[in-house]
Amino acid sequence: VTFFMCIGAFYFNDIAVAAANHRYEQEIRKLVYKDFIPFVQENIVFKGPEGRFFYLRRVNEREK
């Protein structure tokens, strides 16, 4: 009985927990990048996540 419980716990952690962690990471990314670019204009430098800086030289407003 204990052996089967260990096997069940292993597969639960390997499948269900991995899927839940993946979904959690997706939700966190959505929240972090939700307001990633507050406004879009040309020749602007802005600070992004993890202290990174981004520079937008040109913006193509015709394509979305």
Secondary structure, DSSP 8 states (H G I E B T S, - for coil): -HHHHHHHHHHIIIIIIHHHHHHHHHHHHHHHHTTS-S---SSEEEE-GGG-EEEE-----S--
